Amino acid sequence: MIPVEIQENSLRFQNFGVEKSNEERKVNLDLLDEVREEARIKDEALKRRVEYKYSSKLRPRQFQVADLVMQQVNPKNYSRTVQESQEQCQEQQVNAAYKGSTE
């Protein structure tokens, strides 16, 4: 049987050495910890940059117990929520008036 294609071996195949390859693999395994540490440091730096960018756009606010805070409203319950909030306001006004008259 005659082979269809006859070609020379590539330089990569000609220069391959098992012992040299094994030594280089051991060196790469030794350097693996350093590569991982470098990747961890870069990851931490990226997290800090993202945190700084987020924090720079954030406006710090402090709320007290009696502060009025806007809440998200569900459109399905909007009318009920408005009625409830109006009732609560009226109740607070009545309570305030009652406290004022008893003192």
Secondary structure, DSSP 8 states (H G I E B T S, - for coil): ---S------HHHHT--HHHHHHHHHHHHHHHHHHHHHHHHHHHHHHHHHHHHHHHH-------TT--------GGGHHHHHHHHHHHHHHHHHHHHHHHHH-
